[in-house]
Amino acid sequence: MKNNESKRPDVNVRVKELQQQVDSLKDLVNSLLSVICEEPDGVHSGSAPALAGQPREGYCM
């Protein structure tokens, strides 16, 4: 029983480290998706034709 109690703090520290890595990777993925979804000139002009019945924003080409 004592052995399990000594490992518990190590597990908690590792979980916190992993959660920080996950949060960091989420930010990176969101940044990359923003860059990928920009139009080639970097301006969201809406010049790309919309599909019939679909909104003009929120689609990646």
HELIX and SHEET records of a PDB file:
HELIX    1   1 LYS A    2  ILE A   36  1                                  35    
END                                                                             
